[in-house]
Amino acid sequence: MAQGRDRGDEILSAVIYIEGGGDSKYLHMYCRKGFRNLLDKCGFSGRMPRLVACGGRTNTFEDFKSRLKLSSQDDYIAMLIDSEVIVEDTKKTWDHLKRQDGWDKPLGAHDEQALLMVTCMETWIITDRDALCSHYGANLQESALPSLINMETRDRKSVQEALIHATRNCKNVYTKGKQSFEVLAEIKPEALRPYLPGFVRFEMILNEKL
């Protein structure tokens, strides 16, 4: 892609709107930091897209649509959101979002601009067992975590509840918000790639677009 004006190591013609952080600017900062750390480990240092934490998924979609209208063909504008349920065809993300959320694909958008965490951000977190053990320490009940096989077929509620249950004896029991983004910042892509095709797609698209 044609690289637009830079701000530090951010490429301002590449923007990813991210679901997460609620209505708190404080949490938005941690959300951006968590995903930025992960992208650094994926090899995107020096070609980092601008990351925008948007809070809820509807806000994320609206922010994405607004920026898309102002973009040129050389820009890469995307949104990263939970799929919330199993994705039937990972290459047809707008079909999924139409079924799940009733969203119509914006004019000019394509499937490579809808990036999905299948089925939620916690799926990415729970897949890196080494990061979880490092973050939570000896009181983590690893046996309470689900098998890594077919991780992307597990519904988001069960994944989130498994994280809470496995950390219930830890002083920092898992919660969404600041702590969830701190754990996200510690996970490594090499732990995710063997088990999460949706994450592999995410990396592949960014490697093509950035």
Backbone hydrogen bonds in HBPLUS format (Angstrom, degrees):
<---DONOR---> <-ACCEPTOR-->    atom                        ^
c    i                          cat <-CA-CA->   ^        H-A-AA   ^      H-
h    n   atom  resd res      DA  || num        DHA   H-A  angle D-A-AA Bond
n    s   type  num  typ     dist DA aas  dist angle  dist       angle   num
A0012-LEU N   A0005-ARG O   3.24 MM   7  5.88 154.2  2.31 150.6 157.5     1
A0007-ARG N   A0010-GLU O   3.13 MM   3  5.17 154.3  2.20 136.1 143.4     2
A0010-GLU N   A0007-ARG O   3.01 MM   3  5.17 163.3  2.04 123.3 125.8     3
A0011-ILE N   A0048-MET O   2.69 MM  37  5.90 153.1  1.76 154.8 161.3     4
A0014-ALA N   A0011-ILE O   3.04 MM   3  5.54 160.0  2.08 115.7 120.4     5
A0076-TYR N   A0013-SER O   2.86 MM  63  6.30 158.5  1.90 151.4 158.6     6
A0050-ARG N   A0014-ALA O   2.77 MM  36  6.13 159.5  1.81 163.2 156.1     7
A0015-VAL N   A0076-TYR O   2.91 MM  61  6.43 150.1  2.00 154.2 163.7     8
A0078-ALA N   A0015-VAL O   2.90 MM  63  6.30 159.2  1.94 162.0 167.7     9
A0016-ILE N   A0050-ARG O   2.87 MM  34  6.25 163.0  1.89 171.4 176.9    10
A0052-VAL N   A0016-ILE O   2.98 MM  36  6.21 164.5  2.00 161.1 159.9    11
A0017-TYR N   A0078-ALA O   2.84 MM  61  6.24 164.0  1.86 145.4 146.3    12
A0080-LEU N   A0017-TYR O   2.75 MM  63  6.12 155.1  1.81 154.4 160.6    13
A0018-ILE N   A0052-VAL O   2.76 MM  34  5.90 170.2  1.77 160.0 161.1    14
A0054-CYS N   A0018-ILE O   2.90 MM  36  5.80 164.4  1.92 170.7 165.9    15
A0019-GLU N   A0080-LEU O   2.97 MM  61  6.30 164.0  2.00 168.3 166.1    16
A0020-GLY N   A0055-GLY O   2.69 MM  35  4.46 142.5  1.83 129.9 139.5    17
A0055-GLY N   A0020-GLY O   2.98 MM  35  4.46 140.9  2.14 132.7 125.3    18
A0024-SER N   A0021-GLY O   3.34 MM   3  6.24 150.7  2.43 146.4 148.8    19
A0028-HIS N   A0024-SER O   2.89 MM   4  6.18 148.8  1.99 145.8 155.7    20
A0029-MET N   A0025-LYS O   3.08 MM   4  6.31 148.9  2.18 141.9 148.0    21
A0030-TYR N   A0026-TYR O   3.40 MM   4  6.81 154.7  2.47 140.4 146.0    22
A0031-CYS N   A0027-LEU O   2.82 MM   4  6.04 153.5  1.89 151.5 159.7    23
A0032-ARG N   A0028-HIS O   2.94 MM   4  6.19 166.6  1.96 153.7 155.9    24
A0033-LYS N   A0029-MET O   2.99 MM   4  6.18 160.1  2.03 146.6 152.7    25
A0034-GLY N   A0030-TYR O   2.90 MM   4  6.02 160.6  1.94 148.0 152.6    26
A0035-PHE N   A0031-CYS O   3.16 MM   4  6.41 169.7  2.17 156.3 157.7    27
A0036-ARG N   A0032-ARG O   2.83 MM   4  5.88 152.2  1.90 147.9 157.0    28
A0037-ASN N   A0033-LYS O   2.92 MM   4  6.08 160.3  1.96 150.0 154.2    29
A0038-LEU N   A0034-GLY O   3.23 MM   4  6.50 156.1  2.29 141.3 147.5    30
A0039-LEU N   A0035-PHE O   2.91 MM   4  6.16 160.0  1.95 149.4 154.7    31
A0040-ASP N   A0036-ARG O   2.86 MM   4  6.10 150.9  1.94 150.0 158.2    32
A0041-LYS N   A0037-ASN O   3.16 MM   4  6.46 155.4  2.22 144.8 150.1    33
A0042-CYS N   A0038-LEU O   3.04 MM   4  6.37 130.2  2.30 138.0 152.2    34
A0044-PHE N   A0039-LEU O   3.07 MM   5  5.61 164.8  2.09 151.5 149.9    35
A0043-GLY N   A0040-ASP O   3.02 MM   3  5.29 157.0  2.07 106.1 113.3    36
A0047-ARG N   A0044-PHE O   2.99 MM   3  5.26 160.6  2.03 126.3 130.0    37
A0060-THR N   A0056-GLY O   3.01 MM   4  6.28 151.6  2.09 145.0 153.8    38
A0061-PHE N   A0057-ARG O   2.97 MM   4  6.23 158.1  2.02 149.3 153.7    39
A0062-GLU N   A0058-THR O   2.97 MM   4  6.22 162.0  2.00 152.5 157.4    40
A0063-ASP N   A0059-ASN O   2.87 MM   4  6.03 163.4  1.90 152.7 157.1    41
A0064-PHE N   A0060-THR O   2.96 MM   4  6.09 158.1  2.00 146.4 152.9    42
A0065-LYS N   A0061-PHE O   2.95 MM   4  6.17 162.9  1.98 150.2 154.4    43
A0066-SER N   A0062-GLU O   2.99 MM   4  6.19 159.9  2.03 148.6 154.0    44
A0067-ARG N   A0063-ASP O   3.06 MM   4  6.26 163.8  2.08 150.9 154.7    45
A0068-LEU N   A0064-PHE O   2.88 MM   4  6.00 151.9  1.96 149.6 158.4    46
A0069-LYS N   A0065-LYS O   3.21 MM   4  6.43 149.9  2.30 146.5 151.7    47
A0070-LEU N   A0067-ARG O   3.05 MM   3  5.28 139.0  2.22 102.8 114.3    48
A0071-SER N   A0068-LEU O   3.19 MM   3  5.14 159.7  2.23 102.9 109.2    49
A0075-ASP N   A0072-SER O   3.11 MM   3  5.42 159.7  2.15 109.4 115.7    50
A0079-MET N   A0113-GLN O   2.95 MM  34  6.31 151.8  2.03 161.1 166.4    51
A0115-LEU N   A0079-MET O   2.86 MM  36  5.92 164.4  1.89 176.1 174.4    52
A0081-ILE N   A0115-LEU O   3.01 MM  34  6.49 155.6  2.07 165.7 166.4    53
A0117-MET N   A0081-ILE O   2.83 MM  36  6.00 156.9  1.88 142.7 148.3    54
A0083-SER N   A0117-MET O   2.94 MM  34  5.76 158.4  1.99 141.4 137.1    55
A0084-GLU N   A0119-THR O   2.84 MM  35  4.84 148.1  1.95 141.8 140.3    56
A0092-LYS N   A0089-ASP O   2.96 MM   3  5.49 161.4  1.99 118.0 124.1    57
A0096-HIS N   A0092-LYS O   3.24 MM   4  6.63 152.4  2.32 143.2 150.8    58
A0097-LEU N   A0093-THR O   2.95 MM   4  6.27 159.4  1.99 149.8 154.8    59
A0098-LYS N   A0094-TRP O   2.92 MM   4  6.05 140.6  2.08 139.9 150.0    60
A0099-ARG N   A0095-ASP O   3.13 MM   4  6.40 157.0  2.18 145.6 150.8    61
A0100-GLN N   A0096-HIS O   2.82 MM   4  6.00 166.4  1.84 157.6 162.0    62
A0101-ASP N   A0097-LEU O   2.89 MM   4  5.36 155.7  1.94 128.8 136.9    63
A0103-TRP N   A0097-LEU O   3.34 MM   6  5.80 161.8  2.37 128.1 123.6    64
A0102-GLY N   A0098-LYS O   2.97 MM   4  4.32 130.1  2.22 108.1 118.8    65
A0109-ALA N   A0106-PRO O   3.03 MM   3  5.44 166.4  2.05 132.2 133.9    66
A0113-GLN N   A0110-HIS O   2.99 MM   3  5.72 163.7  2.01 122.9 127.1    67
A0114-ALA N   A0111-ASP O   3.25 MM   3  5.53 163.3  2.27 109.1 114.0    68
A0123-THR N   A0120-CYS O   2.97 MM   3  5.44 144.8  2.10 110.1 120.1    69
A0124-TRP N   A0121-MET O   3.00 MM   3  5.43 125.3  2.31 107.9 120.3    70
A0125-ILE N   A0121-MET O   3.18 MM   4  6.60 158.6  2.23 146.4 152.5    71
A0126-ILE N   A0122-GLU O   2.78 MM   4  5.85 171.1  1.79 153.7 155.8    72
A0128-ASP N   A0125-ILE O   3.35 MM   3  5.92 146.6  2.47 112.0 118.9    73
A0132-LEU N   A0128-ASP O   3.17 MM   4  6.49 156.3  2.23 147.0 153.8    74
A0133-CYS N   A0129-ARG O   2.92 MM   4  6.14 163.2  1.95 151.2 155.4    75
A0134-SER N   A0130-ASP O   2.94 MM   4  6.10 156.0  2.00 145.9 152.8    76
A0135-HIS N   A0131-ALA O   2.92 MM   4  6.05 156.1  1.97 146.8 153.2    77
A0136-TYR N   A0132-LEU O   2.88 MM   4  5.92 168.8  1.89 156.4 159.4    78
A0137-GLY N   A0133-CYS O   2.87 MM   4  5.25 144.6  2.00 131.3 140.2    79
A0140-LEU N   A0137-GLY O   3.19 MM   3  5.99 168.3  2.21 123.0 125.9    80
A0141-GLN N   A0166-ALA O   2.85 MM  25  4.69 179.0  1.85 148.2 148.1    81
A0144-ALA N   A0141-GLN O   3.01 MM   3  5.68 160.3  2.05 117.7 124.0    82
A0145-LEU N   A0142-GLU O   3.04 MM   3  5.49 164.9  2.06 114.9 119.6    83
A0153-THR N   A0150-ASN O   3.08 MM   3  5.59 164.0  2.10 118.0 121.4    84
A0154-ARG N   A0151-MET O   3.19 MM   3  5.67 167.2  2.21 117.4 119.8    85
A0159-VAL N   A0155-ASP O   3.20 MM   4  6.50 156.0  2.26 153.0 160.3    86
A0160-GLN N   A0156-ARG O   2.96 MM   4  6.14 168.0  1.97 153.7 156.6    87
A0161-GLU N   A0157-LYS O   2.89 MM   4  6.04 162.0  1.93 150.5 156.1    88
A0162-ALA N   A0158-SER O   2.94 MM   4  5.98 147.2  2.05 137.6 146.3    89
A0163-LEU N   A0159-VAL O   3.14 MM   4  6.45 152.5  2.22 147.0 153.3    90
A0164-ILE N   A0160-GLN O   3.13 MM   4  6.44 160.4  2.17 148.6 153.6    91
A0165-HIS N   A0161-GLU O   2.88 MM   4  6.05 162.3  1.91 149.2 154.5    92
A0166-ALA N   A0162-ALA O   2.88 MM   4  5.97 161.3  1.91 147.3 152.6    93
A0167-THR N   A0163-LEU O   3.17 MM   4  6.25 135.8  2.38 139.5 149.4    94
A0168-ARG N   A0165-HIS O   3.31 MM   3  5.16 168.9  2.32 105.0 107.4    95
A0170-CYS N   A0167-THR O   2.95 MM   3  5.20 162.0  1.98 114.5 119.9    96
A0181-PHE N   A0177-GLY O   3.18 MM   4  6.50 154.9  2.24 157.1 164.0    97
A0182-GLU N   A0178-LYS O   3.01 MM   4  6.28 143.1  2.15 145.6 156.7    98
A0182-GLU N   A0179-GLN O   3.09 MM   3  4.94 120.5  2.47  91.4 106.9    99
A0183-VAL N   A0179-GLN O   2.97 MM   4  6.29 155.9  2.03 154.6 159.8   100
A0184-LEU N   A0180-SER O   2.97 MM   4  6.16 158.0  2.02 140.4 147.2   101
A0185-ALA N   A0181-PHE O   3.01 MM   4  6.14 148.9  2.11 138.4 145.3   102
A0186-GLU N   A0183-VAL O   2.90 MM   3  5.29 151.2  1.98 111.2 120.5   103
A0187-ILE N   A0184-LEU O   3.22 MM   3  5.54 152.6  2.30 108.8 116.1   104
A0191-ALA N   A0188-LYS O   3.06 MM   3  5.63 148.9  2.16 114.3 122.9   105
A0192-LEU N   A0189-PRO O   2.95 MM   3  5.13 138.2  2.12 103.5 115.7   106
A0193-ARG N   A0189-PRO O   3.02 MM   4  6.18 158.8  2.07 166.0 170.4   107
A0195-TYR N   A0192-LEU O   3.03 MM   3  5.69 148.8  2.13 122.4 131.2   108
A0196-LEU N   A0192-LEU O   2.98 MM   4  5.75 144.4  2.11 165.0 172.4   109
A0199-PHE N   A0196-LEU O   3.03 MM   3  5.33 126.6  2.33 104.9 118.0   110
A0200-VAL N   A0196-LEU O   3.13 MM   4  6.52 156.0  2.19 150.8 158.0   111
A0201-ARG N   A0197-PRO O   2.92 MM   4  6.21 154.1  1.99 148.4 154.9   112
A0202-PHE N   A0198-GLY O   3.04 MM   4  6.25 155.6  2.10 140.3 146.8   113
A0203-GLU N   A0199-PHE O   2.98 MM   4  6.31 162.7  2.01 156.3 158.8   114
A0204-MET N   A0200-VAL O   2.92 MM   4  6.08 163.4  1.95 149.8 155.0   115
A0205-ILE N   A0201-ARG O   2.93 MM   4  6.08 166.5  1.94 157.8 160.2   116
A0206-LEU N   A0202-PHE O   3.18 MM   4  6.37 167.6  2.19 148.1 151.7   117
A0207-ASN N   A0203-GLU O   2.90 MM   4  6.11 153.3  1.97 151.3 159.1   118
A0208-GLU N   A0204-MET O   3.09 MM   4  6.35 138.9  2.26 140.7 151.4   119
A0208-GLU N   A0205-ILE O   3.02 MM   3  5.10 126.5  2.31  97.1 111.5   120
A0209-LYS N   A0205-ILE O   2.90 MM   4  6.13 145.9  2.02 150.2 160.7   121
A0210-LEU N   A0206-LEU O   2.93 MM   4  5.65 156.1  1.99 149.5 152.3   122
